Amino acid sequence: MINSLDTVLDQKKSKVKYPEVRVIVLDDNFNTFQHVANCLKTIIPSISEETAWDLTIKVDKTGLAEVWRGNLEQAELYYEQLLSKGLTMAPIEKT
């Protein structure tokens, strides 16, 4: 007799990790530091005010900053919210 649990749950498949994706903000010439920092702080829950400012400065100095990394569904939500606030965004990127 075949164990029904084995047929439902393949151990190798159940341990597969979903790929992470990155949300990246790009530098532009029209968003202010204050606006970018406020958007990051209010839209991405894990970002403190200090981190929001650090990321904003990084965007300005290097041209981009990864502001969040995680599952695709959540990344799409943050991406769309940041885009709707006028931030310049890179396409969502798989890691």
N, C-alpha and C positions, 0 to 999 in steps of 0.2 A: 504494500500500500504506500502511496506517495504522501508525504507529509504536506498537508495543504498550506501550511505557513511557508514552506520552502518555495512553493509555486507562486505564491503571492509576493514574497519579499526576497529578491535576489540580493544577498549580502554585498556583493561587489557593486551593484548598481546603487544601493542605498547609501553608500559611502561617497558617492561622486559629489564633489563640491561644485556648486553653481559658479560660473565665472564672475569675477568682479568687474565692474566698469568704473570709469573715472568721469567726474564732472569737472570741466575746466573752464575757468573764466579767462577771457582774453582782454588785453589792453585795448583801449579806444581813446578817441580824442574828445568825447562828449560827456561821459559819466564822471561825476566828481568822486573824490575819495570818500566823502561822507556817504554818498548814495550807495556806492559799492559795498562799503563796510556795513551800512544799515541793512542792505538786502541780504548779505551773507548771514548776519546776526539773526535776522528775523525768519529767514526761510530755512536755514539748515540748523536744526535744533541743537546739535552738539557743539556749535561754534560759539565761543565766548566773545565778548567785545574785543578783548586783546588779540585773540586769534583772527577775528574778522579784519582788524587793522593790519596785522602782520601779513595776511594773505593779500589784502588790498595793496600794500606796499610792494609785495612780491610781483603782483600783476603789473604794476607800474614799472618796476626795475627790470624785470625779465621778459615781459610781454605776455605772460600767462601764469596761472597758478591752479593746481588741483585743489578744489575746495571740498570735494567729497569723494569717497570710494566705497562701493558696496554693490548690492544687487541691482539689477537692471530696472525693475519696477520702481524702486525708490529713487534711483538716479533720474529716471524720466520725469518723475514728479518735481524734483528739485530743479532739473534743467528747464522745464517748462515755466516754473514759477520765476526763476531768475531771468529767463528770456522775456517774460511778460513785464518785468520791471525795467526792461531796456538794457540789460547787461549784454555784452557781446560774448557769445558762447562758442566754444569749439564743439564739434560733434561729439556725442557720447562715445567714449573710447574704451574698448575692452582691454583688460590688463593681461 
